[in-house]
Amino acid sequence: MLKKIVILIFIIAFSPASGYCQDIPHYEKKLAAAKNKTERLTALDSLLSRTFFTDSDAFIKYSIQYINLAQEMDSIEGAARKAMNLQYPLTNYANDPLNAITIINSVLARKYKIKDSLLLGGLYIKRGKANTKVDLKKAIEDYNMALENFSKNDSLNIADTYLFRGQAYSNLGRFVLAGEDFTQAYTIYENKKEYDYMVYAQQGIISMFSMNGFYEKAKLERNALIKKMKALGLNRFLSNEYYNQALDYKKMGERDLEYKSLLTAEKVFDKTQSDQSTFIGIHSRLIEYYCEHNQLIEAKKHLELIENLEYDLSGNPSAALNFLGGKAKYLQTTGNYDEALKLAQNKLDIAKNLGLEDEIMSSYSFLSELYFDMGDYKKSVENNQASNAIKDSIYNRSTANALAYYQTLYETEKKEKELVEKSSNISLLEKDNESFKKAMLFGGIAVLLSFGLILLFRNQRHLRSNKILQEKFSQELLISQEGERRRISKDLHDGIGQQLLVIKNKLMASGDDDTKKMVDHTIEEVRSISRDLHPFQLQELGITKAIEYTINMIDENTTLFISAEIDNIDNIFSKEDEVNIYRIIQESLSNILKHANAEAGKVSVKKFTNNILISIRDNGVGFDFAEKYQDVKSLGLKTLLERTKFLKGQMKVTSKKDTGTVLEFQFPL
């Protein structure tokens, strides 16, 4: 209700006293009866001011007519202003960004007639906003052009451009460049005391980290922003930051911390200034939390708070998604499945229209639970598969972005070191030149020798530093991969595996033996995948028994005859090191099965006083080690070497074509 009143006051305050007394049909008649282009342009301008808030389709239609007519009359700046106003509704309401780009291009074709830097730079910004829906690289080019065309006096518009370009860089996974742009925007807004926009710039950095799984980095940035808000008295934004932190905690699986953040967000919410959509989000998430903990009285209290709020959800899709999710969860918990299903389907449709992957994934997951409760197991499985497909897509993209982020950090650090070295070399050259003038030939020779030694030393140190950075990056990547394998394995075992067992039990009761066999087969596949992803037998049996178990499984289930001599190496290494040793043996045996074409193999694990020696041999076709290691597609040997380095061990490969292969790994105790 409050939002509608504000819009009404805005319309009344900025409209001519008599203009809005006459309705849209009146000006449509004036447009039809216009005798010349000037009268038509005036009538179109009146129609645009009256359809801007009320009818997006009519606004788009009359805007296009106005722009075409203004160009015919050589009023390029007038056409430019209307083209800028048209971009948002055409891109977002009509979902036609290509048409918005075409219209702006038609104006930019005569940009030499535009003298206003704000107008020219603004056109490139608007085209960039449309291009974010089509091609992010072109959007960045548009923002670059905007920065070139703004004057020094257009500082706030320049800050806006940095903010938008930072968002585009972030979506492309170019995080260092994105961070630089967000920081530029933040600094300008802060200097101009535009604190609201300063908050938006900092939120861009936080969102960049959060969307790509860097939750701890996002939390550090968010805490710094909250501290700044409190210092500047920006209390109206605080509840939104605590709410967003709660969303991150939920993604991390920290449900208790999520609940505490939601309570804090509720406590600091300013009813007079804070965004009402944040209020809806907070209470919707609390409804879900209380329903999951079977606290229905508390859940109902928060649902009534939202339902009694006079707020137009149709103008805020994000708030609508939160409300639908919270109410659907309450209806499911109270057994009103049919009504919950309608709301859940509505939420899924809105999420799909907006292209919000997280919301689409959560909608499918909720529908899977709902159909399961309703006894429709087929639809439950279908929705669960749809949710997992999106989850895998998000994970793959996040992993790629994480790799891009760390790689960019590595490259940036390398470039900074090169710059420092170049600066140092320049200083040395200047000193050498002075010495040469003073000491002539002998001094020059001494300087050249010194310079050569320093250059050689620096080059060696540089190579050593690069090698350390690369090894550190590889080791962090291995740890991250192992953690993700463990998480996915646990999700498969505790989530899908448990659901399949419930389905199996229900099928046993119904007597459907054929379907039960299919479910049994599926359960075994899930368990097999879970075991491959993370070797739980390490925890259950110990490293020695886990190795023996793996060898027996290969011996029993493949054509490869494999023998083993395994000394007991339990409780010698840390749990993390045991996983790496297990992976080395597992990957070595996998390579034999895939590539060696061997009939027999042998695994030996020997414990000595100061070290452990692991030997894995086969009688297969062998290979050229140098050729295989240089092959960019061959990751197996590189991974084995990285794991060996992680354990501070040594790896030796003895192989020739047609004579078999011996892999030896030595690890210190």
Summary of the structure (lengths in Angstrom):
residues: 669
radius of gyration: 32.7
end to end distance: 71.7
largest distance: 103.7
contacts: 2054
relative contact order: 0.03
helix: 78%
strand: 5%
